[in-house]
Amino acid sequence: MREHREQGLGEPARRLGRCRYVSLASFRRDGRAVETPVWVAEHDGRLYVFTEARAGKVKRLRRDPRLRLAPCNAWGALRGDACSGRARIVDDAPTEALAYRALVDKYGWQMRLANLGSRLTGRIDARAVLEITLDRAAQA
């Protein structure tokens, strides 16, 4: 069993994973948050997001992995309390496949359509997958 499961962690991740959209806030060098609504899927206590690999959020998270997540609507209006966490940019094929499987399981035809559009436009390989782990304080 994975370490975060052994520690009794995961309920906030499951709660956020059930949200249709979450606001992902990454931080600029000056500390200001930049919020973006994203799709998210949960698997085994971790959250997964896909995005354009050259997006500002990826650049910011590469420099500073801290983030904040909160339930929101499609336009980014917050609908609940935020949790802090850390992201890593997935660089291994098995984890990337797991993340996409979780996203397709959750979003169904919409995720399949997004994948098809990315394939047709040649942008499927220009994506990045983020693996998010919530901080212990968020798990309490």
ZIVEN-V222050 format. One record per residue. N is the residue number from 1. RES is the residue in one letter. OMEGA is omega as a letter, one per 20 degrees, with the letter a starting at -180 (* if undefined). D_CENTER is the distance of its C-alpha to the mean C-alpha in Angstrom with 1 decimal. Layout:
N,RES,OMEGA,D_CENTER
N,RES,OMEGA,D_CENTER
//
This chain:
1,M,a,22.2
2,R,a,19.3
3,E,a,19.9
4,H,r,17.3
5,R,a,18.9
6,E,a,22.3
7,Q,a,21.6
8,G,a,20.9
9,L,r,17.3
10,G,a,14.6
11,E,r,15.7
12,P,r,13.4
13,A,r,10.4
14,R,r,12.3
15,R,r,13.2
16,L,r,9.8
17,G,r,9.0
18,R,r,12.3
19,C,r,11.5
20,R,r,11.9
21,Y,r,9.9
22,V,r,8.2
23,S,r,9.3
24,L,r,7.4
25,A,r,10.5
26,S,a,11.3
27,F,r,15.0
28,R,r,17.9
29,R,a,20.8
30,D,r,22.7
31,G,r,20.2
32,R,r,19.4
33,A,r,15.9
34,V,a,14.5
35,E,r,12.5
36,T,r,10.7
37,P,a,9.9
38,V,r,7.1
39,W,a,7.0
40,V,r,5.0
41,A,a,7.1
42,E,r,8.6
43,H,r,11.1
44,D,r,13.6
45,G,r,12.1
46,R,a,8.8
47,L,a,5.3
48,Y,a,4.1
49,V,r,3.1
50,F,a,6.7
51,T,r,8.8
52,E,a,12.3
53,A,a,13.2
54,R,a,15.6
55,A,r,13.5
56,G,a,14.3
57,K,r,10.9
58,V,r,11.0
59,K,r,14.6
60,R,a,14.0
61,L,r,11.5
62,R,r,13.9
63,R,a,16.6
64,D,a,15.2
65,P,r,12.1
66,R,r,12.3
67,L,r,10.0
68,R,r,10.4
69,L,r,8.6
70,A,r,11.0
71,P,r,11.9
72,C,r,13.3
73,N,a,15.0
74,A,a,14.6
75,W,r,16.4
76,G,r,14.3
77,A,a,17.1
78,L,a,15.9
79,R,a,16.9
80,G,a,16.6
81,D,a,16.3
82,A,r,13.6
83,C,r,12.4
84,S,r,12.2
85,G,r,10.4
86,R,r,10.0
87,A,r,7.9
88,R,r,9.7
89,I,a,10.1
90,V,a,11.0
91,D,r,14.7
92,D,a,16.1
93,A,a,16.8
94,P,r,16.7
95,T,r,13.1
96,E,r,12.1
97,A,r,14.3
98,L,a,13.0
99,A,r,9.5
100,Y,r,11.3
101,R,r,13.7
102,A,r,11.4
103,L,r,10.1
104,V,r,13.8
105,D,a,15.0
106,K,a,13.2
107,Y,r,13.7
108,G,a,16.9
109,W,a,19.1
110,Q,r,16.7
111,M,r,14.3
112,R,r,17.5
113,L,r,18.9
114,A,r,16.0
115,N,r,16.5
116,L,r,20.3
117,G,r,20.2
118,S,r,18.4
119,R,a,20.9
120,L,a,23.8
121,T,r,23.0
122,G,a,22.4
123,R,a,18.9
124,I,a,17.2
125,D,r,17.8
126,A,r,16.5
127,R,r,12.8
128,A,r,10.4
129,V,r,7.7
130,L,r,5.5
131,E,a,6.2
132,I,r,5.8
133,T,r,9.2
134,L,r,10.7
135,D,a,14.1
136,R,a,17.2
137,A,r,18.4
138,A,a,15.5
139,Q,a,16.5
140,A,*,20.2
//
